Amino acid sequence: MNSRILLGGLLASALAVPAQAQVRAVVGHFAPFADTLEGTAVDVSVNGSVALPGVEFGQFTDYLDLGPAGTYDVEITPVGATDPAITFSGDLPEGDFTLLAVGDGANQPLDLLALTDDNTPPDAGNVKIRVVHAAPFADTLAGTEVSIRTDGGDVVGGLNPVPFGVASGYLELPEGTYDLKVASPDGRANFIDPDAVALSDGTIVTVVATGDGANQPLGITALPVGALQVQVPVDLTGTGLFANAATPGQGAQIQVFPRQDRVLGFLYTFDTAGTNQAWFHFDSCNSAPGETDCATPGAFNGVTADVTIYRSEGGVFNAGDQTTLVQEGTGTVTFTGCDSVEITGDFGNGDGVVTLEYDRIGDSLACTSALQ
């Protein structure tokens, strides 16, 4: 079902709309109080008349012409019930508004979040983004706190921490492609990871974090665009020790950094002559040896990443900084399951591209659904 409700003449028959309406509002249902979409259906009444019947979680309207500035009474009633679950009464001055049903009635109370919209255009070459936290996934406000970050882990617009029910002001940013995510305040756990979105010059968008992770899945809806595709968030699944029983004494140590959507690892093996040990280092940041900045943050999606492969040489046991990293080639790290990984690449030994297959040693720290 399309997340947007196109009403046509429905409001015209339910409300007395003047030729030049002074109050406009977007109405959205983001209250995950039931575990089926049908169970979330509500009727929205404005000033005593049912204006929007059978609205389900995730649906929203275009701007509706409500009428002149004044007092508006809004009631939101679950379909089949007699008493409203959410009531709102307030003076709406001339202008544009966004009215969002939020809460789940369990973790966080049901409520109507009334936001004042600013549809003045951004400066040339810019976009305007507003962020709303409407995901009641914990039973305390502190437990719902999140940060809004780039895929590389940087906090956007000072949005940290943001608790449930809070809307940011409008952030004016350069037009371009934005790959953002909703994470814990410390950035170590990712909650929602939408696909990258291209925003063109002049775009004005309200980004709403939705769902509770129980009744309804966590997600992102961009008003007026719709629900965004989301990825399985990067977690610690890939972190651990890996080896292959067919090649004892060799293996890999892999570390995942959810905050940066990054995977880094070390291979301990031998040269092709079997005379010396060989150490290799790979990193999805693909930074030059010695660089501390991450050249390609966000390159790991929890399953696979392209990496640069380096060989360590010149080192002395328990001695200073003689070790150097020599780039041997590029490769790909792919987790083929919760406890298995393939590392394919050129290790500079004359064998060309080689695929190494390893299984986890010990228990996994976590297991994302993408690998199950």
C-alpha positions, 0 to 999 in steps of 0.5 A: 500500500502506498504510504501517501493518502491522496484524498481528492475531494474527501476533505472538501466534503468533510470541511468547509474550505474557503477559496483561499485557505489560510491553514494547511497541514500534512497529516501522518500516522506514525503510531505503531500501537498494533502488530498488523497494519490493519490493526493500526487503522484509525479515523481522523476527525477535524472539528467533529467531522471524520476527515480521514477514515481508515488511515494506517501506520506509515500513511500520510497526506499531501498538504490539506487546506483546513480553513482560516486561522483559529482553533482546531480540534483533532481526534484520532480514533482506532477503527471500531472504537468509540473513544479517541486514542489521541485528542488535540485542541489548539490554535493554528495561525495562518501557515503550514503545519505537519501533524503526526500521530506518534507513540505506541501506548506502551513504551511511549504515550500516544500523542499528536506532534504538531510542527510548524513548517517553513517552506521558504526556499533555501539558498541557491544550491542548498536543501532544507532537512528537518529530522523527527524522532517518532520511533518509540523503541524504549520505555524511557526517554533516555532509552530512546536517545539517538544520534543522526550520523553520516555513514562514516560516523560523523554527527550531522547538525549537532543532532546528538542526543535526540530523544523520542518526540523531538523535532530538529529545526531545519538544517540548510545543507548543500544539495547532493547525495546524503547517506545518513543513519540513526545510531546510538548516542555514542555511535557504537550501535546502528538502529536505522540505515536508509539507502543513500538519497540524492537531494536536488537544489531547493528540496525541503524534506522532513525525515521521520524515524518510525516504528518501534522494532516490535509491532512495526519495524524501524524505518525512515519516512521522508515527507513528502517523498515516502518510506525509504529503503533501508539496509540491515544496520552494520553490527559486530557480527563479523568481529572475531577470529577465523581459521581454516582446518586445512591450513593450521597455523594460519588465519585472520583476525577481523574487527568491525566498527559499526560507527564507521561502517568499516571492516578491518583485519589481519591475516597471519600466514606464510610466503609461497616458499614456506620459509617465512611468515607473512602478515597482511592487513586489509581495511575498507577505509582504503587509506594510504599507509600511515594515514589516520583518516578514513578515505572511504567511510561507510564502505562496509554494508555488514556483508561485503566490502572492497578493501586494500591489501597491505603486507607488513615488512621490516618488523622486529619482535617487540621493537619500535616502528621499523614495520612498514606497510606495502600495498600489494593489491585490492580485494573483497571481504565477504561474510558468507554466513554468521560464522564464515568469511571469504577474503579474495584478492591479490596478495602480491605473491605471483598467484594472482587473485586468491580466495581464502575461506575461513570459519569462525573460532569460538562464539559470534558476538552477534548475528545480523539477519542479513547473514542468517 
